[in-house]
Structures are given as structure tokens and as C-alpha cells.
Amino acid sequence: MLTQAKAMFLYEVDNTLLDNARFATDLTARLDDDFGIGGPDLGKALATRTAAGIGSSNELELRHDASTNTLIRRYHRLRSPGA
């Protein structure tokens, strides 16, 4: 049985389907509501610290929480020759 397909056509005047500034503002507000205003900065700081731990083979430099340290150690074990 054939069904009728529905199509939607979007027409625009100025070559932008979205107001990018408004979209960015709305997205930032939503992320701030969900994760807090300092969320992006905290994420960058944690990623930087974690990357330093991944790049270092010195066990004494692992100063993260227990689960992050365990994951970094597992990563090192899997990446070491002969693993």
C-alpha cells in the first residue's frame, strides 16, 4: 500500500535558519541551569589534570579521586609494551 509522504519546506530570507547568537545564548543558559555556571570551567580544569595524569608514568603524580586514578593506571597498563 502506498502512503502519502509529508514534506516540509523551510524558506528563509537572510540565509540563516537559526539566529546563531540567540541559539548560543539559549544553549549556554540551559547548560548553566543543568550543570551550574562554573561547569564548563570545572570540566576544563578536570580534563587538564586528568590529561597530565595520563601523560605521566610517575605513580606519585596521580592525585585524583580513586576511580580516576584506577582508570589512569588501567590505561597505562593497557598501553605498556607487552600488555
KEKE-3310 file (N, C-alpha, C; in steps of 0.2 Angstrom, whole numbers, plus 5000, padded with zeros to 4 digits):
npx = (5004:5003:5009:5006:5018:5025:5031:5041:5045:5057:5058:5069:5075:5087:5098:5100:5095:5094:5095:5110:5116:5106:5103:5115:5116:5104:5107:5119:5113:5104:5114:5120:5110:5108:5121:5127:5135:5149:5152:5157:5171:5175:5175:5185:5196:5197:5199:5211:5219:5217:5222:5236:5239:5237:5247:5259:5270:5273:5269:5267:5262:5249:5235:5221:5204:5199:5193:5197:5211:5212:5207:5217:5228:5225:5224:5237:5243:5237:5242:5256:5271:5270:5258)
npy = (4994:5011:5025:5042:5054:5066:5082:5095:5112:5124:5141:5155:5171:5178:5169:5161:5149:5148:5159:5162:5169:5170:5156:5151:5159:5154:5140:5141:5146:5135:5125:5131:5131:5117:5112:5121:5137:5137:5126:5123:5128:5121:5108:5109:5111:5099:5090:5094:5091:5077:5073:5077:5067:5055:5057:5056:5044:5043:5037:5044:5056:5055:5062:5061:5057:5041:5033:5039:5038:5024:5022:5028:5021:5009:5012:5015:5002:4995:5001:4999:4991:4974:4972)
npz = (5000:4996:5004:5008:5007:5018:5017:5022:5019:5021:5021:5019:5022:5024:5023:5035:5045:5058:5072:5076:5087:5096:5098:5104:5116:5122:5123:5131:5143:5146:5149:5159:5169:5170:5174:5182:5184:5184:5177:5164:5166:5176:5171:5161:5169:5176:5165:5160:5171:5172:5160:5161:5171:5163:5154:5162:5169:5182:5197:5209:5205:5203:5208:5210:5212:5218:5208:5196:5197:5196:5183:5176:5179:5174:5160:5158:5160:5150:5139:5140:5134:5129:5135)
capx = (5000:5007:5007:5007:5024:5024:5037:5042:5049:5059:5060:5072:5076:5094:5102:5101:5089:5094:5098:5115:5118:5101:5104:5121:5113:5099:5111:5123:5108:5102:5119:5121:5104:5109:5127:5130:5138:5156:5153:5162:5177:5177:5176:5192:5201:5197:5202:5218:5223:5217:5227:5243:5240:5238:5254:5264:5270:5275:5263:5266:5259:5242:5232:5214:5200:5201:5191:5201:5217:5212:5206:5223:5233:5222:5226:5245:5244:5235:5246:5263:5273:5269:5251)
capy = (5000:5017:5031:5049:5057:5073:5086:5102:5116:5130:5147:5160:5177:5180:5163:5158:5146:5149:5165:5159:5172:5168:5149:5151:5161:5149:5134:5142:5146:5128:5121:5134:5128:5110:5110:5126:5142:5136:5119:5122:5129:5115:5102:5110:5110:5092:5087:5096:5087:5070:5073:5076:5060:5050:5058:5054:5037:5043:5035:5049:5062:5053:5065:5062:5053:5034:5030:5042:5035:5017:5022:5030:5015:5004:5015:5014:4995:4993:5005:4997:4986:4968:4971)
capz = (5000:4996:5009:5006:5011:5020:5016:5025:5016:5025:5017:5023:5018:5025:5023:5041:5048:5066:5074:5080:5093:5101:5099:5108:5122:5125:5125:5137:5149:5148:5152:5166:5173:5171:5177:5186:5180:5183:5175:5159:5168:5180:5166:5158:5174:5177:5159:5160:5177:5170:5154:5164:5174:5158:5151:5166:5171:5189:5201:5214:5202:5202:5214:5208:5216:5217:5202:5191:5197:5194:5176:5173:5180:5169:5154:5157:5159:5143:5134:5140:5129:5131:5138)
cpx = (5004:5004:5009:5013:5023:5031:5036:5047:5051:5061:5063:5074:5084:5099:5104:5095:5088:5097:5104:5117:5112:5102:5110:5119:5109:5103:5115:5119:5106:5108:5121:5116:5106:5115:5130:5134:5146:5157:5158:5170:5180:5179:5183:5197:5202:5201:5209:5222:5223:5222:5234:5244:5241:5245:5260:5264:5272:5269:5262:5262:5251:5238:5225:5210:5201:5199:5195:5208:5217:5211:5213:5228:5231:5224:5233:5246:5242:5239:5254:5264:5272:5262:5246)
cpy = (5006:5022:5037:5052:5064:5076:5093:5106:5122:5135:5152:5166:5179:5175:5160:5155:5147:5156:5163:5162:5170:5160:5148:5153:5156:5142:5135:5143:5139:5124:5124:5131:5121:5108:5115:5131:5140:5129:5119:5123:5124:5109:5103:5109:5103:5088:5088:5092:5080:5069:5072:5070:5055:5051:5056:5047:5037:5042:5040:5055:5061:5056:5066:5058:5046:5031:5032:5039:5028:5017:5024:5025:5010:5006:5013:5007:4993:4995:5003:4992:4979:4967:4967)
cpz = (5000:5001:5006:5010:5012:5019:5019:5021:5020:5021:5022:5019:5019:5026:5030:5044:5055:5067:5079:5086:5099:5103:5105:5115:5126:5127:5131:5143:5151:5151:5159:5171:5175:5175:5181:5181:5179:5180:5169:5161:5172:5176:5163:5162:5175:5171:5159:5165:5175:5164:5157:5168:5169:5155:5155:5168:5179:5193:5206:5212:5202:5209:5213:5213:5214:5211:5196:5191:5195:5186:5173:5173:5175:5162:5153:5156:5152:5137:5134:5136:5133:5135:5134)
residu = (MET:LEU:THR:GLN:ALA:LYS:ALA:MET:PHE:LEU:TYR:GLU:VAL:ASP:ASN:THR:LEU:LEU:ASP:ASN:ALA:ARG:PHE:ALA:THR:ASP:LEU:THR:ALA:ARG:LEU:ASP:ASP:ASP:PHE:GLY:ILE:GLY:GLY:PRO:ASP:LEU:GLY:LYS:ALA:LEU:ALA:THR:ARG:THR:ALA:ALA:GLY:ILE:GLY:SER:SER:ASN:GLU:LEU:GLU:LEU:ARG:HIS:ASP:ALA:SER:THR:ASN:THR:LEU:ILE:ARG:ARG:TYR:HIS:ARG:LEU:ARG:SER:PRO:GLY:ALA)
# end
